[in-house]
Amino acid sequence: MPEYALGSFLSRWLAGTRHELAASESKTWPLAALLGMADDADRARWEGLGLGYTDPCGAAWLRARICADYVGVDAEGIIGFAGAQEALQIALRVLAGAGDHAILVLPCYQPSELALIGLCETTGVALDSNEGWALDLDRVAAAIRPNTKLVLVNFPNNPTGKLIPPAAFEALIALCRRHGLWLVNDEVYRLIDRDPSQRLPCVADAYERGVSVDAMSKSYGLPGLRVGWIACRDAGLVRQATGLKQMASLYLAAPSEVLAHVALGRREQLLARNRRIACDNLGVLDRFLETHAESFSWHRPDGGVTGYVHYHGNDGVEAFCARLALEAGTLVLPASVWRSSLCSLPTEYFRIGFGRLGTAEAIKTIASALHRRAA
Ligand SMILES: Cc1ncc(COP(=O)(O)O)c(C=O)c1O
């Protein structure tokens, strides 16, 4: 079993953390705040909630609310899972197996890579760090083989925050259509972005073989609900994924279904607060990176709540992040957490999360670490 690099890093450093810049989700909401947003129907649903088994696909009323965000997918095309991770793993298991080939755009969340390479031969295509993390479509096209089944992407991307332009996304869909490939987009950071005019459509809306994976975890800041989903237009995929789910988490937790329904009923309120926090934090980060341009640079994240900072110090990013964790209790994730077994990726980067409060104080500790290095 390959090492789960993020898990190892966190288990080494998390206990001493005083400033958490390693998180990848928006600030969360207390249960009481969420319940306070419930309308009368949801409040009655919550108070009268039975704790029996639920619908294997997710409650019909929850799926109806989820699909309101899609234009081409109805409630039958939504299946609820225990978070995006389970949704992704099961979608990939339905779509690819022994003898197949897949293309994975990197860098990405390591469990996605581990899931794919455990299923079939996989080619990694790296976003171009010299071109603001652009996706080179020619490289995707060159990786296609006769047995290629799917392309897996994650836009907005974790860790870089990259959102490719809508025209590039259309071209990627056209390429997949020409070759009959599934296109799976991990869309957990959708709707948290800087310029709504550049927002990508859900891939399940835009492409008949598109599979959208999403969750309450990141943009909404509710990972503890463990509610994620697949959205797609293919009845066969829905049937098979539901079958596999029955051998995994089986059902969504009944309280989580109600709470996700409440949160999605207040979708705009939740997202507006989370976008505001991300935007304020980005302002702080912009000023910090500008002041320390000799040590850091980045492609400003287009979406999501993480960015990938290029570190220019001679001590190297791994040593810098370890020192930051040890001396200041400030946690950022060095490039070793994002390494891939499929292709080499740039090494002198660290991921910084900016979805929570307290970013300005945490950033000060990075400045102090730089000064100590210089002293
Ligand atoms: C890109 C990406 N996809 C999926 C997940 C898993 O999300 P969930 O907590 O909903 O399983 C994560 C979590 O960090 C992530 O960053």
The ligand as an SDF file (V2000), in Angstrom:
LIG
                    3D

 16 16  0  0  0  0  0  0  0  0999 V2000
  -10.0480   17.7810   -4.2580 C   0  0  0  0  0  0  0  0  0  0  0  0
  -10.6870   16.9730   -3.1750 C   0  0  0  0  0  0  0  0  0  0  0  0
  -11.5880   16.0440   -3.5020 N   0  0  0  0  0  0  0  0  0  0  0  0
  -12.1900   15.2990   -2.5570 C   0  0  0  0  0  0  0  0  0  0  0  0
  -11.9020   15.4610   -1.2230 C   0  0  0  0  0  0  0  0  0  0  0  0
  -12.6130   14.6160   -0.2010 C   0  0  0  0  0  0  0  0  0  0  0  0
  -13.7220   15.3330    0.2540 O   0  0  0  0  0  0  0  0  0  0  0  0
  -14.7380   14.7200    1.3420 P   0  0  0  0  0  0  0  0  0  0  0  0
  -14.2890   15.2100    2.6650 O   0  0  0  0  0  0  0  0  0  0  0  0
  -16.0770   15.2670    0.9360 O   0  0  0  0  0  0  0  0  0  0  0  0
  -14.6890   13.2350    1.2200 O   0  0  0  0  0  0  0  0  0  0  0  0
  -10.9520   16.4070   -0.8330 C   0  0  0  0  0  0  0  0  0  0  0  0
  -10.5970   16.6020    0.5860 C   0  0  0  0  0  0  0  0  0  0  0  0
   -9.6180   17.2170    0.9250 O   0  0  0  0  0  0  0  0  0  0  0  0
  -10.3440   17.1970   -1.8380 C   0  0  0  0  0  0  0  0  0  0  0  0
   -9.4490   18.1420   -1.5390 O   0  0  0  0  0  0  0  0  0  0  0  0
  1  2  1  0
  2  3  1  0
  2 15  2  0
  3  4  2  0
  4  5  1  0
  5  6  1  0
  5 12  2  0
  6  7  1  0
  7  8  1  0
  8  9  2  0
  8 10  1  0
  8 11  1  0
 12 13  1  0
 12 15  1  0
 13 14  2  0
 15 16  1  0
M  END
$$$$
